[in-house]
Amino acid sequence: MTERYEALPLRHVLTLPTMGAAVRMARETTEQVLVEWGIGLNHPSVGPALLILSELVTNSVRHAAVLSPNVTVLYAAGPDAFAFGVHDRHPYRPALHVPAYVAGGGGLATVAELTLGLGGTVVVRDDPDGQGKSIWITLPLHRAGSASEDA
């Protein structure tokens, strides 16, 4: 997957207070955005995308709220890819490829494994001022054209 967020024509931004309800709201918004963009909720990448998104927003709520009153989810899509970034203003940059069984691994290791297993990419991008970061996920949207994928 080499598509960059900037190259994807469809865009949406959601900013929420960094609190527990943000996880549900981000997940529901993601479903709405995907449907609006013609990506069926039965598409094979959608379930994993929702799981990954939930984990990333949960991490922002749990670990960044003290320094980041808001969490922002940025969405983008094109014919072959769906990308989303979860942004907060906490400066800690997590290691994405630490195995789950190692202290500090856990959820982000699962995010990385799931993303890479789907043929996607996962990247951490620091804010220019170094006081925040975004974790970007890009997943393929290979369309086989079957009704079950696009329903």
C-alpha positions in Angstrom: 0.0 0.0 0.0 1.7 3.1 -1.1 -1.3 5.5 -1.3 -0.9 8.5 0.9 -3.7 10.3 2.7 -3.1 13.4 0.6 -3.8 11.5 -2.6 -7.2 10.1 -1.6 -10.1 12.3 -2.8 -12.8 11.6 -0.2 -12.3 13.3 3.2 -14.0 13.7 6.6 -12.8 15.1 9.9 -14.3 14.3 13.4 -13.1 16.0 16.6 -14.4 14.8 19.9 -13.6 15.4 23.6 -11.1 12.9 24.9 -13.6 10.9 27.0 -15.0 7.4 27.0 -18.0 8.3 24.7 -15.5 9.3 22.0 -14.9 5.6 21.1 -18.6 4.9 20.4 -19.1 8.2 18.5 -16.0 7.6 16.4 -17.1 4.1 15.5 -20.6 5.2 14.6 -19.3 8.1 12.5 -16.9 5.8 10.7 -19.8 3.5 9.8 -21.8 6.5 8.5 -18.8 7.9 6.5 -18.1 4.5 4.9 -21.8 4.1 3.8 -21.9 7.6 2.4 -18.7 6.8 0.4 -20.3 3.6 -1.0 -18.2 1.3 1.1 -20.5 -1.4 2.4 -20.3 -2.4 6.0 -19.9 -6.0 4.9 -16.7 -5.2 3.0 -13.9 -7.4 4.5 -11.8 -4.4 5.6 -14.6 -2.7 7.5 -14.8 -4.9 10.6 -11.0 -4.8 11.1 -11.0 -1.0 10.5 -13.6 -0.5 13.2 -11.7 -2.6 15.6 -8.5 -0.8 14.9 -10.2 2.6 15.1 -11.7 1.7 18.5 -8.4 0.6 19.9 -6.6 3.8 18.7 -9.3 6.1 20.1 -9.4 4.1 23.3 -5.7 4.6 23.7 -6.0 8.4 23.2 -8.8 8.5 25.8 -6.8 6.4 28.3 -3.4 7.8 27.8 -3.6 11.3 26.2 -6.6 13.0 27.8 -4.4 14.7 30.5 -2.6 16.7 27.8 -5.1 16.5 24.9 -8.6 17.7 25.6 -9.7 16.5 22.1 -9.1 13.5 19.8 -9.4 13.9 16.1 -10.1 11.2 13.5 -9.3 12.1 10.0 -10.8 9.9 7.2 -9.9 9.5 3.6 -10.8 7.1 0.8 -10.3 6.4 -2.8 -11.2 3.6 -5.2 -8.7 1.2 -3.7 -7.9 2.4 -0.2 -9.5 3.6 3.1 -7.2 5.6 5.4 -7.8 7.0 8.8 -5.6 8.8 11.4 -6.3 9.2 15.1 -4.6 12.4 16.4 -4.0 13.6 19.9 -1.8 16.3 21.5 0.2 14.0 23.8 3.9 13.9 22.8 4.4 10.2 23.7 5.1 8.2 20.5 4.1 4.6 20.9 6.1 1.7 19.5 3.8 -0.1 17.0 5.7 -3.3 16.5 6.3 -4.5 20.0 4.9 -8.0 20.4 1.7 -8.2 22.5 3.3 -10.5 25.1 6.0 -7.9 25.8 5.3 -5.2 28.4 4.1 -2.2 26.5 2.9 -4.3 23.5 -0.7 -5.2 23.7 -3.3 -3.3 21.7 -1.0 -1.4 19.4 0.8 -4.6 18.5 -2.5 -6.1 17.6 -3.4 -3.0 15.6 -0.1 -3.4 13.6 -0.5 -7.1 13.1 -4.1 -6.8 11.9 -3.3 -3.9 9.6 -0.3 -5.6 8.0 -2.2 -8.9 7.7 -4.8 -7.1 5.6 -2.1 -5.7 3.3 -2.3 -2.3 4.9 0.1 0.1 6.4 0.5 1.7 9.9 2.5 4.8 10.5 3.0 7.2 13.4 3.5 10.8 12.4 4.6 13.5 14.8 3.1 17.0 14.8 5.5 19.5 13.5 5.9 21.0 17.0 6.6 17.5 18.6 3.7 17.9 21.0 1.3 15.5 19.4 1.0 12.6 16.9 -1.3 10.8 14.6 -1.4 7.1 14.0 -2.4 6.5 10.4 -3.9 3.3 9.1 -4.4 2.6 5.4 -6.3 -0.5 4.3 -6.9 -1.8 0.8 -10.4 -1.8 -0.7 -10.0 -4.4 -3.3 -13.4 -4.6 -4.9 -14.4 -8.0 -6.1 -17.8 -6.6 -7.2 -19.7 -9.1 -5.1 -23.0 -8.0 -3.6 -21.9 -9.3 -0.2 -18.9 -7.0 0.0 -20.7 -3.9 -1.1 -24.0 -4.4 0.7 
